[in-house]
Amino acid sequence: MKLKYRGKTKDVYELEDGNYLLKFKDDVTGENGVFDPGANTVGLQIEGAGKAGLRLTKHFFEILREKGIPTHYVEADLDKAEMIVKSATIFGEGLEVICRYKATGSFIRRYGKYATEGQDLNGFVEITLKDDERQDPPISADALDLLGILSLEEYKELKALTRQISDVVKIELQKKGIVLYDIKLEFGRTQSGEIMLIDEISGGNMRAYKEGSYIEPLELEKQMIES
């Protein structure tokens, strides 16, 4: 097992069979000790966050597999906080795809002159470049195509997959009385060029509320899995 990359919330190892192992950590993104799924720095450690994130990720990836939606998921070991995934190539140096159902976070910081907190956004999809130095700038479909990162046809496919996957998560949360405000997803290509969901689906990459109150990542996992 060869270490390939130390990430903010996961370490990545290459396995002999060509698959990869993701080791989930208790680090979560945020600023000044406050969790923020849209932040590009590690803000704090939450004991148990790694296993909780994997537990929820496993839950959602297995639902997506049942629905025939392509992902990199192979299997997970909850006790070890490890997940085995298929090999994938990323777009450029990485993209983050955000599906927004209600306005909050960076959307309000950018567009607060026109938008209000909690405003309905109807599953608005935006893409940002993974670029810590430039604060993960948003990028348009035309710019992605122009820069050779993602073709216009691939953008359409990516946007449709994002809405499909996000709606699955939204509906699952609704079953527990939880409202999804936004979710951050990542995608890559299979060896044959098919677009598939990669990374994770956990409380660490979404904002969810219940009865108007924000639900912390660990509490979200408890409400979704244990209740």
Secondary structure by P-SEA (a helix, b strand, c coil): cccccccccbbbbbccccbbbbbbcccccccccccccccccccccccaaaaaaaaaaaaaaaaaaaaccccccccccccccbbbbccccccccbbbbbbbccccccccccccccccccccccbbbbbbccccccccccccaaaaaaaccccaaaaaaaaaaaaaaaaaaaaaaaaacbbbcbbbbbbbbcccbbbbbcccccccccccccccccccaaaaaaaaccc
